[in-house]
Amino acid sequence: MLATLTEDRFSDPDWIFERKLDGERCLAFWDGENLQLRSRNQQNLNNQYPELAAALFEQEQDSFIADGEVVALKEGISSFSRLQQRMHLDDPQEARQSGIAVTYNLFDLPYLAGYDLTQVALRDRKSILKKVFSFADPLRYVPHRNQEGEKSFKKACQKGWEGIIAKQAQSHYLQSRSDQWLKFKCVNRQEFVIGGFTDPQGSRPGFGALLLGYFQNSDLIYAGKVGTGFDHETLERLKKRLSSLEQKHPSFADPELPHKGVHWVEPQLVVQIGFEEWTKNGKLRQPRYQGLRQDKDPGQVIKEEPII
């Protein structure tokens, strides 16, 4: 189940409000014999997060499907850039020895011990989750605040959090995006698809900037360039991946595109970008690179439009 962006901040006794975490969404499946961690696009994450799989394996349940977010903390705040150092390690031993501690923050329980809980009210699902799981690091329960959405949002922004997720307390668990779960964001950030890159200037390695886009129906819409937020290692590593995807013509549907020093690539890589706002002509203002995402298919990347 996915949340919908909104600019409306409200308080309501029929809603609960959770901290929005900046990490990797993950579903955990246990059938009594096999434990699998799965990303949004169904990638197996057991090797990336072996300590999480081990902790879930120890839970005393016949079977379950649990929903949550894998995060790495930096000064007490979930940091996607720090998690990047774990996300791309697919050797369990290397992942454990990386020095990047992760936690699995559980907030929902769609299935338990042979029972489909998707039609059970969210407040009851969370109550069951809290009772049946043993929560000790690296497993954590995501608490919520009742009714006080505006106060929760203000506190989140003051603490430097990404924002708040507002959820209807009686909502069922839907396998889709829904306005029964809403995102209150303190900062603007979303995923974009890489459609090209520019040559580096001076002593900069790798590339100069990434050309970003999002899908509108089947068209890739150009959203601007990002050239900040990269360290040298990221520039060189990402350049290698981009070089293997180069193609002669752009995949963007827009007729007006930059061409000087530009290399076009197949739109296969998804990145997370922070930015100040959208300009009037539909481009990103002051974008900054935050990391490469492997948990979302490029075709699912759309422009996040807040609902009224």
C-alpha positions as a printed NumPy array, in Angstrom:
array([[  0.   ,   0.   ,   0.   ],
       [  1.4  ,   3.393,  -1.006],
       [  0.653,   6.898,   0.246],
       [ -0.464,   9.914,  -1.801],
       [  1.201,  13.328,  -1.526],
       [ -0.897,  16.182,  -0.132],
       [ -0.295,  19.8  ,   0.841],
       [ -3.236,  19.762,   3.254],
       [ -2.167,  19.527,   6.908],
       [ -4.948,  18.508,   9.267],
       [ -5.882,  16.966,  12.58 ],
       [ -8.667,  14.414,  12.786],
       [ -9.703,  11.86 ,  15.451],
       [-10.301,   9.296,  12.699],
       [ -6.683,   9.454,  11.529],
       [ -3.323,   8.37 ,  12.95 ],
       [  0.039,   9.991,  12.178],
       [  3.38 ,   8.176,  11.823],
       [  6.901,   9.423,  11.233],
       [  7.872,   9.262,   7.55 ],
       [ 11.156,   7.372,   7.246],
       [ 13.719,   7.945,   4.516],
       [ 14.828,   4.44 ,   3.651],
       [ 13.885,   1.395,   1.584],
       [ 10.347,   0.02 ,   1.736],
       [ 10.389,  -3.682,   2.486],
       [  7.847,  -6.493,   2.881],
       [  8.794,  -9.548,   4.954],
       [  7.299, -12.951,   4.047],
       [  7.51 , -15.965,   6.381],
       [  5.72 , -19.231,   5.544],
       [  7.076, -21.305,   8.411],
       [ 10.115, -22.474,   6.475],
       [ 11.395, -19.639,   4.301],
       [ 11.947, -15.99 ,   5.174],
       [ 12.113, -13.487,   2.329],
       [ 12.615,  -9.728,   2.374],
       [ 11.188,  -8.101,  -0.752],
       [ 11.5  ,  -4.581,  -2.139],
       [  8.689,  -2.672,  -3.854],
       [  9.714,  -4.142,  -7.211],
       [ 10.037,  -7.678,  -5.78 ],
       [ 13.817,  -7.824,  -5.473],
       [ 15.059, -10.216,  -2.796],
       [ 16.866,  -8.242,  -0.068],
       [ 18.012, -11.092,   2.199],
       [ 21.656, -10.732,   1.181],
       [ 21.638,  -6.945,   1.617],
       [ 20.157,  -7.136,   5.119],
       [ 21.045, -10.544,   6.613],
       [ 20.719,  -9.35 ,  10.223],
       [ 17.12 ,  -8.301,   9.575],
       [ 16.266, -11.66 ,   8.033],
       [ 17.857, -13.42 ,  11.031],
       [ 15.858, -11.335,  13.519],
       [ 12.581, -12.046,  11.711],
       [ 13.436, -15.755,  11.518],
       [ 13.485, -15.822,  15.338],
       [  9.914, -14.525,  15.675],
       [  7.54 , -17.113,  17.125],
       [  4.893, -17.019,  14.401],
       [  3.686, -19.771,  12.077],
       [  3.478, -17.374,   9.128],
       [  3.211, -13.668,   8.436],
       [  3.55 , -10.837,   5.96 ],
       [  4.869,  -7.673,   7.602],
       [  5.357,  -4.225,   6.098],
       [  7.967,  -1.671,   7.055],
       [ 10.956,   0.475,   6.139],
       [ 14.654,  -0.387,   6.302],
       [ 16.635,   2.628,   7.485],
       [ 20.148,   3.656,   8.459],
       [ 20.391,   6.425,  11.018],
       [ 22.695,   9.438,  10.954],
       [ 22.611,  11.505,  14.146],
       [ 19.248,   9.981,  15.015],
       [ 17.621,  10.791,  11.659],
       [ 16.95 ,   8.253,   8.911],
       [ 19.444,   8.904,   6.094],
       [ 18.938,   7.537,   2.601],
       [ 22.476,   8.58 ,   1.611],
       [ 23.883,   6.513,   4.487],
       [ 21.675,   3.552,   3.562],
       [ 23.17 ,   3.741,   0.052],
       [ 26.326,   2.222,   1.514],
       [ 24.337,  -0.922,   2.383],
       [ 21.733,  -1.12 ,  -0.395],
       [ 24.185,  -2.182,  -3.081],
       [ 26.065,  -4.829,  -1.091],
       [ 24.738,  -8.252,  -2.066],
       [ 27.272, -10.338,  -0.14 ],
       [ 25.861, -11.091,   3.363],
       [ 29.263, -11.119,   5.058],
       [ 30.299,  -7.874,   3.419],
       [ 26.964,  -6.32 ,   4.41 ],
       [ 27.4  ,  -7.337,   8.062],
       [ 30.944,  -5.975,   8.149],
       [ 30.118,  -2.69 ,   6.402],
       [ 29.838,  -0.728,   9.647],
       [ 26.452,   0.637,   8.505],
       [ 23.849,  -0.507,  11.025],
       [ 20.28 ,  -0.826,   9.758],
       [ 16.914,  -1.311,  11.448],
       [ 13.63 ,  -2.677,  10.131],
       [ 10.824,  -0.372,  11.22 ],
       [  7.51 ,  -2.247,  11.077],
       [  4.211,  -0.392,  10.729],
       [  1.711,  -2.902,   9.319],
       [  0.752,  -6.581,   9.302],
       [ -1.371,  -7.659,   6.298],
       [ -1.213, -11.402,   7.097],
       [ -0.7  , -13.545,  10.207],
       [ -0.875, -17.279,  10.968],
       [ -3.169, -18.161,   8.089],
       [ -5.406, -15.118,   8.48 ],
       [ -5.762, -12.387,   5.846],
       [ -5.743,  -9.111,   7.798],
       [ -6.037,  -6.777,   4.812],
       [ -9.74 ,  -6.161,   5.583],
       [ -9.074,  -5.529,   9.271],
       [ -8.945,  -1.865,  10.364],
       [ -5.459,  -0.355,  10.435],
       [ -5.61 ,   0.514,  14.13 ],
       [ -6.338,  -3.142,  14.916],
       [ -3.62 ,  -4.402,  12.553],
       [ -1.08 ,  -2.202,  14.321],
       [ -2.266,  -3.416,  17.718],
       [ -1.823,  -7.042,  16.62 ],
       [  1.607,  -6.278,  15.167],
       [  2.788,  -4.713,  18.422],
       [  1.581,  -7.69 ,  20.48 ],
       [  2.838, -10.628,  18.408],
       [  6.329,  -9.425,  17.461],
       [  9.323,  -9.123,  19.752],
       [ 10.787,  -5.662,  19.137],
       [ 14.483,  -5.299,  19.875],
       [ 17.157,  -3.973,  17.519],
       [ 17.3  ,  -4.399,  14.613],
       [ 13.472,  -4.694,  14.65 ],
       [ 11.48 ,  -1.631,  15.676],
       [  7.801,  -0.831,  15.939],
       [  6.688,   2.438,  14.31 ],
       [  4.558,   4.293,  16.881],
       [  1.859,   6.747,  15.933],
       [  0.08 ,   9.751,  17.321],
       [ -3.702,   9.928,  17.343],
       [ -5.632,  12.917,  16.006],
       [ -2.858,  15.573,  16.232],
       [ -1.675,  15.774,  12.629],
       [ -0.636,  19.419,  12.527],
       [  1.296,  19.147,  15.785],
       [  2.995,  15.961,  14.556],
       [  3.968,  17.61 ,  11.27 ],
       [  5.42 ,  20.694,  12.979],
       [  7.462,  18.502,  15.324],
       [  8.721,  16.386,  12.417],
       [  9.976,  19.408,  10.491],
       [ 11.62 ,  20.923,  13.588],
       [ 13.54 ,  17.68 ,  14.148],
       [ 14.721,  17.48 ,  10.536],
       [ 12.586,  14.451,   9.666],
       [ 11.317,  13.831,   6.149],
       [  7.711,  14.325,   7.197],
       [  4.611,  12.483,   8.412],
       [  2.385,   9.737,   7.017],
       [ -1.285,  10.299,   7.825],
       [ -3.451,   7.171,   7.758],
       [ -7.161,   6.613,   8.186],
       [ -7.426,   4.576,  11.366],
       [-10.126,   2.29 ,   9.938],
       [ -8.52 ,   1.859,   6.519],
       [ -8.038,  -1.572,   4.961],
       [ -4.713,  -2.629,   3.463],
       [ -4.861,  -1.988,  -0.296],
       [ -2.274,  -3.234,  -2.77 ],
       [ -2.117,   0.141,  -4.532],
       [ -1.595,   3.851,  -3.946],
       [ -4.428,   5.314,  -1.901],
       [ -5.671,   8.6  ,  -0.477],
       [ -6.386,   6.699,   2.754],
       [ -2.65 ,   7.08 ,   3.402],
       [ -1.279,  10.603,   2.847],
       [  2.226,  12.078,   2.845],
       [  2.934,  15.363,   4.665],
       [  6.44 ,  16.254,   3.448],
       [  8.752,  18.699,   5.213],
       [ 11.063,  18.726,   2.195],
       [ 10.532,  18.029,  -1.494],
       [ 12.034,  14.808,  -2.757],
       [ 10.978,  12.094,  -5.157],
       [ 12.335,   9.561,  -7.636],
       [ 13.328,  10.406, -11.217],
       [ 14.573,   8.383, -14.169],
       [ 17.973,   9.135, -15.7  ],
       [ 17.64 ,   9.847, -19.441],
       [ 21.122,  11.174, -20.119],
       [ 24.267,  12.762, -18.707],
       [ 26.66 ,  15.547, -19.648],
       [ 30.442,  15.561, -19.986],
       [ 32.399,  16.613, -16.893],
       [ 34.243,  19.915, -16.798],
       [ 37.731,  20.593, -15.458],
       [ 39.074,  17.966, -13.053],
       [ 35.652,  16.536, -12.201],
       [ 35.538,  12.763, -12.85 ],
       [ 32.661,  10.743, -14.301],
       [ 30.068,  13.164, -15.62 ],
       [ 28.869,  16.718, -15.204],
       [ 25.13 ,  16.341, -14.565],
       [ 22.291,  13.857, -14.917],
       [ 19.309,  14.604, -17.145],
       [ 16.176,  13.641, -15.244],
       [ 12.654,  12.721, -16.208],
       [  9.416,  11.103, -15.129],
       [  6.753,   9.181, -16.999],
       [  3.442,  10.653, -18.055],
       [  1.524,   7.764, -19.543],
       [  4.199,   6.26 , -21.811],
       [  6.118,   9.523, -22.405],
       [  9.325,  10.366, -20.568],
       [  9.039,  14.045, -19.59 ],
       [ 12.202,  16.089, -19.084],
       [ 12.461,  17.601, -15.57 ],
       [ 15.895,  19.249, -15.679],
       [ 19.493,  18.475, -14.705],
       [ 21.169,  17.706, -11.395],
       [ 24.888,  18.217, -10.874],
       [ 25.249,  18.432,  -7.078],
       [ 25.226,  15.856,  -4.281],
       [ 27.853,  13.524,  -5.786],
       [ 31.199,  12.488,  -4.323],
       [ 34.027,  11.285,  -6.593],
       [ 33.331,   7.606,  -5.919],
       [ 29.658,   8.011,  -6.87 ],
       [ 30.552,   9.947, -10.039],
       [ 32.889,   7.201, -11.219],
       [ 30.667,   4.27 , -10.213],
       [ 27.542,   5.771, -11.76 ],
       [ 29.399,   6.734, -14.951],
       [ 30.295,   3.076, -15.513],
       [ 26.67 ,   2.035, -15.279],
       [ 25.509,   4.88 , -17.509],
       [ 28.115,   4.112, -20.167],
       [ 26.692,   0.606, -20.556],
       [ 23.246,   2.119, -21.246],
       [ 24.221,   4.712, -23.865],
       [ 22.058,   5.064, -26.98 ],
       [ 22.078,   7.389, -29.994],
       [ 18.771,   9.178, -29.484],
       [ 16.972,  10.608, -26.451],
       [ 14.068,   8.793, -24.84 ],
       [ 12.542,  12.088, -23.693],
       [  9.347,  13.138, -25.447],
       [ 10.192,  16.855, -25.151],
       [ 11.255,  18.619, -28.393],
       [ 13.518,  21.118, -26.573],
       [ 16.407,  19.418, -24.812],
       [ 20.036,  20.293, -24.077],
       [ 22.372,  18.704, -26.633],
       [ 25.848,  20.135, -26.036],
       [ 28.083,  17.478, -24.502],
       [ 25.077,  15.231, -23.792],
       [ 25.052,  11.429, -23.836],
       [ 21.643,   9.744, -24.022],
       [ 20.961,   6.562, -22.079],
       [ 18.222,   3.984, -21.866],
       [ 15.831,   5.069, -19.068],
       [ 16.572,   2.198, -16.713],
       [ 18.123,   3.807, -13.627],
       [ 16.053,   5.501, -10.912],
       [ 17.51 ,   8.108,  -8.551],
       [ 16.163,   9.963,  -5.545],
       [ 16.393,  13.749,  -5.818],
       [ 15.794,  16.49 ,  -3.273],
       [ 14.757,  19.895,  -4.613],
       [ 13.329,  23.255,  -3.549],
       [ 10.301,  23.413,  -5.854],
       [  8.961,  23.003,  -9.381],
       [  9.423,  26.026, -11.645],
       [  6.572,  27.439, -13.739],
       [  7.956,  25.704, -16.838],
       [  7.968,  22.308, -15.107],
       [ 11.641,  21.982, -14.177],
       [ 13.312,  21.287, -10.836],
       [ 14.711,  24.225,  -8.878],
       [ 17.963,  23.553,  -6.98 ],
       [ 17.92 ,  19.755,  -7.332],
       [ 20.459,  17.634,  -5.43 ],
       [ 21.281,  13.959,  -5.849],
       [ 20.51 ,  11.739,  -2.83 ],
       [ 21.043,   8.234,  -4.112],
       [ 20.355,   5.478,  -6.611],
       [ 17.18 ,   3.449,  -6.058],
       [ 16.931,  -0.207,  -7.003],
       [ 13.548,  -0.786,  -5.385],
       [ 11.386,   0.966,  -7.97 ],
       [ 10.788,   0.235, -11.653],
       [ 11.435,   3.19 , -14.001],
       [  7.953,   2.909, -15.519],
       [  6.408,   3.608, -12.105],
       [  8.179,   6.958, -11.733],
       [  5.655,   9.759, -12.151],
       [  5.501,  13.391, -11.066],
       [  4.106,  13.472,  -7.542],
       [  1.176,  15.886,  -7.637],
       [ -0.319,  16.856,  -4.288],
       [ -4.044,  16.266,  -3.946],
       [ -6.172,  19.136,  -2.656]])
